[in-house]
Each structure stands twice: as structure tokens, then as C-alpha cells.
Amino acid sequence: MESSYIDLTDLHLEQPAPLTALLQELLARDTYNKFCIDCNRNESTHSNITYGTFVCSDCANIHLTYLGMDKSYVKPIFGEPWDNYQIKAIQLGGNKRLWEFFKQYEGLEQKNIQAKYSSGPAKFYRKKIAAQASGRPFDGKEPPKNTEEYIDRGL
């Protein structure tokens, strides 16, 4: 009897040329994407699908180590296939969009990776990107940006 088990360890999936071109264009046309959103020093080598952003390998390792794949799904930009959801997430996101969003929250964009991505605003943003990339409506309410707004909302 033949086994239906398929060994995927030797399967090498190539990244299609049009996908590589799209990813190169996303990095080239926006300098925010070219450099890591977290350290702002190193060139981007990975994408954080959860937030639709680009990060360097050092910061990608921090995401994986301290946040895990459930809060920060990080993958190399080149050399791997991408599904439609992943492509849509980075097209909707981008480093500038997340940077400007975090900047509204009293310096959140400058905090370390763990603090930044464990925050309430980060949770809201990742839910919003997930809904948009999936083509689902999103009716979440943006978190208050400061204490005054928090009090005004009666929270």
C-alpha cells in the first residue's frame, strides 16, 4: 500500500519573478519601506505581515523571540512564495503608515519593539490591517491618543 505522506523538506518553492518585482518596487518607491521601521538604521530584509511593514533581520529576530508569530508574523522579503493575503497586507500597510499611526500615541513610534507592539494601539492596528487584507469590514474604534481624549470618551 502506497503512503500518501509527502516529504516537503526537499521541496524548494521559488518566488515568482512578478512577485519579486512587486516587492522590489514597494521597497524602492518609498524610503520608509527601504529601511527597518523599528531601528531606522538597517535596510529591510523581512516583512512583518501582521502590520504590513518592512524590518531588518535583527529586528525580525526580536519580533520572533519576544512577540511570537501570533503577534508578529515575520518572513523574508525575497526567496519565499507569498499568498494573496500577505501581498495585500503590505500593500495596505507600509512603514510610513504605521509610523504615522504610532506617532499619534505620545512617542509610541520610539519605544522598543516589545512595548510598541504589545500596546493597545498596535492591537487595534493589526486587527484593522487583518480585516482590510481579508476584505472584511472593520468597525473597531481607534484607541484614545492621550489622557485627555481618554477622559473625554468617558473610559
C-alpha positions as CSV (number, residue, x, y, z in Angstrom):
1,M,0.0,0.0,0.0
2,E,1.4,3.4,-1.0
3,S,1.7,6.1,1.6
4,S,0.0,9.5,1.0
5,Y,2.7,11.3,3.0
6,I,4.6,13.9,1.1
7,D,8.0,15.0,2.4
8,L,8.2,18.7,2.0
9,T,11.7,19.2,3.4
10,D,13.3,18.9,-0.1
11,L,10.7,21.0,-1.8
12,H,12.1,24.3,-2.9
13,L,9.5,26.8,-3.8
14,E,10.7,29.7,-5.9
15,Q,9.4,33.2,-5.7
16,P,7.8,34.2,-9.0
17,A,9.5,37.0,-10.9
18,P,6.4,39.3,-10.8
19,L,6.2,39.0,-7.0
20,T,9.9,39.8,-6.7
21,A,9.5,42.8,-8.9
22,L,6.5,44.0,-6.9
23,L,8.4,43.6,-3.6
24,Q,11.4,45.5,-5.0
25,E,9.1,48.3,-6.2
26,L,7.5,48.6,-2.7
27,L,10.9,49.0,-1.2
28,A,12.3,51.3,-3.9
29,R,9.4,53.8,-4.2
30,D,9.1,54.6,-0.5
31,T,12.2,55.3,1.6
32,Y,10.2,54.5,4.7
33,N,10.0,50.9,3.4
34,K,13.6,50.6,2.4
35,F,14.8,50.9,6.0
36,C,13.5,49.0,9.0
37,I,10.6,50.6,10.8
38,D,11.9,49.6,14.2
39,C,15.6,50.5,14.3
40,N,15.5,53.0,11.4
41,R,19.1,52.0,10.6
42,N,19.3,48.8,8.7
43,E,17.9,48.0,5.3
44,S,14.7,46.0,5.3
45,T,15.2,42.3,4.7
46,H,11.9,40.9,6.1
47,S,8.3,41.8,6.2
48,N,6.0,41.9,9.2
49,I,2.8,40.6,7.6
50,T,0.8,41.3,10.7
51,Y,1.4,45.1,10.4
52,G,2.2,45.3,6.7
53,T,5.6,46.6,7.3
54,F,9.3,46.0,6.5
55,V,12.0,45.3,9.1
56,C,15.7,44.3,9.1
57,S,16.8,40.8,10.1
58,D,17.9,41.9,13.6
59,C,14.5,43.4,14.4
60,A,12.8,40.4,12.7
61,N,14.5,38.2,15.3
62,I,13.4,40.4,18.1
63,H,9.8,40.1,16.9
64,L,10.0,36.4,16.7
65,T,11.7,36.0,20.0
66,Y,9.7,38.4,22.2
67,L,6.3,38.5,20.4
68,G,6.0,35.3,18.6
69,M,4.3,34.5,15.2
70,D,0.8,35.1,16.6
71,K,1.5,38.8,17.3
72,S,4.2,39.4,14.6
73,Y,4.2,37.2,11.6
74,V,7.6,37.9,10.1
75,K,9.1,36.4,6.9
76,P,12.0,37.2,4.5
77,I,11.0,39.6,1.7
78,F,12.8,37.6,-1.0
79,G,13.2,33.9,-1.8
80,E,9.8,32.7,-0.5
81,P,6.4,32.5,-2.0
82,W,3.7,34.8,-0.7
83,D,0.0,34.3,-0.7
84,N,-2.6,37.0,-1.7
85,Y,-3.3,37.9,1.9
86,Q,0.3,38.6,2.6
87,I,0.7,40.7,-0.5
88,K,-2.4,42.7,0.3
89,A,-1.3,43.3,3.9
90,I,2.0,45.0,2.8
91,Q,0.3,46.9,0.0
92,L,-2.3,48.3,2.5
93,G,0.3,48.9,5.2
94,G,3.8,50.2,4.7
95,N,6.2,51.6,7.2
96,K,5.1,55.2,6.8
97,R,1.5,54.4,7.5
98,L,2.3,52.5,10.8
99,W,5.0,55.1,11.8
100,E,2.5,58.0,11.5
101,F,-0.2,55.9,13.3
102,F,2.2,55.2,16.2
103,K,3.4,58.8,16.3
104,Q,-0.1,59.9,17.4
105,Y,0.3,58.0,20.6
106,E,2.8,60.1,22.6
107,G,6.1,58.7,21.2
108,L,5.0,55.1,20.7
109,E,7.0,55.0,17.5
110,Q,10.2,55.5,19.5
111,K,9.6,52.7,22.1
112,N,11.3,49.3,22.0
113,I,9.7,46.6,19.9
114,Q,8.1,44.7,22.9
115,A,6.5,47.9,24.3
116,K,5.4,49.2,20.9
117,Y,3.8,46.1,19.5
118,S,2.2,45.0,22.8
119,S,0.3,48.3,23.1
120,G,-3.4,48.8,22.7
121,P,-2.8,50.9,19.6
122,A,-0.8,48.1,18.0
123,K,-3.5,45.6,18.7
124,F,-6.1,47.9,17.0
125,Y,-3.8,48.4,14.0
126,R,-3.1,44.7,13.5
127,K,-6.8,44.0,13.6
128,K,-7.5,46.7,11.1
129,I,-4.8,45.5,8.7
130,A,-6.1,41.9,9.0
131,A,-9.7,42.9,8.3
132,Q,-8.7,45.1,5.3
133,A,-6.3,42.5,3.8
134,S,-9.1,39.9,4.2
135,G,-11.6,42.2,2.5
136,R,-13.8,42.3,5.7
137,P,-15.3,45.4,7.2
138,F,-13.6,46.8,10.2
139,D,-15.6,48.9,12.7
140,G,-13.1,48.9,15.6
141,K,-12.8,52.2,17.5
142,E,-9.3,53.7,17.5
143,P,-7.8,53.9,21.0
144,P,-7.6,57.3,22.7
145,K,-4.4,59.1,21.8
146,N,-3.8,60.8,25.2
147,T,-5.2,61.1,28.7
148,E,-7.5,64.0,27.8
149,E,-9.1,62.0,24.9
150,Y,-9.4,59.0,27.3
151,I,-11.3,61.2,29.8
152,D,-13.4,62.8,27.1
153,R,-14.6,59.4,25.9
154,G,-15.6,58.6,29.5
155,L,-13.5,55.5,29.6
